[in-house]
Amino acid sequence: MTCLFYSLGLLFLSVVAYYIRNWIYLTYATSAPFLLYFLYWWVLPESPRWLLAKGRLEEASKILETLARVNGKELPDSFKLQLKVVWLQGMMLKRTVSEEQRLKKGPGVASLFRTPNMRLKTTLITLNWFASSMVYVGLSYYGPALGNNEYLSFFLSTLVELPSYLVCLVVMDRIGRRWPLCIGMIVSGISCIITVTLPHDAVVATLVLFLFSKFAISAPFLVIYPFAGELYPTSLRGVGIGTSAYIGGLGLIIIPFITYLGQDNLRMPLVIMGIISVFGGLTGLRLPETLHQKLPQTVEEGEEFGKDWSIKELLHCIPPGRYGDFFLRKLNWIK
């Protein structure tokens, strides 16, 4: 849903940019609405769980009473008593926890690379995150340079994302995460590379291939978030996603330099991003599918998950499960 709202925001931006051509006024128009977020300080309540964890029982009780009143309910006295008991137990537990246990740290970044299978999966996830983010953002930046009207090109490059997201939301829960990720990146990359074969005056054909490439890369940009979260074990999920997202974000630094090459050769940035996208899609085929699978909880389970991967898995684009078994039987892939 975040990606969907992001695309809607870009669509709105393209319309605003069409009517406000001066970049200074455009900056004011697109930045001023964010000042409304400062009003949240007086409106948005604090988390009752956080307040209880900090020992601020009275503040947490007031917020819970307000929530109940807004919903037309009333907090029973038994709930208030139970809340106080839980708070007292939490305070007593805090006092009894030893300093060694309190300072004990969980698995860190090093656990992502300590064992062979986790090291391979972390590398591939990060590489796919890098490729999908870089190509998606790069194509978004490069859209206005194509076509005869830069405003229309930017509008269309954002518009094609919406059907891609809607299709991906349906497909990824039926045939899995790996194939939408990999096929989208490979198809997007091939579409970008084909532009080099077109004549220089084929403006419309280049724009069409670009839009198709943007449509294809939008799906991997959506899939990579849940797919990475399911591949990393629960104890390393936050650390793993943070590490992959950080390294993947470094690719965005290179994007302005790649798009700048378009001043001399309009299709050169598309070819570079196409090669990166195809390479990322091919390497992603080595990742294990997570749909209908028991997700790993510990570092040890994370090492075992996908450890028995074989080349035969490349032939099964639909994993076992409710939808997978149905389609596989139709194709006579299983008995």
Summary of the structure (lengths in Angstrom):
residues: 335
radius of gyration: 24.8
end to end distance: 37.8
largest distance: 77.4
contacts: 999
relative contact order: 0.12
helix: 76%
strand: 0%
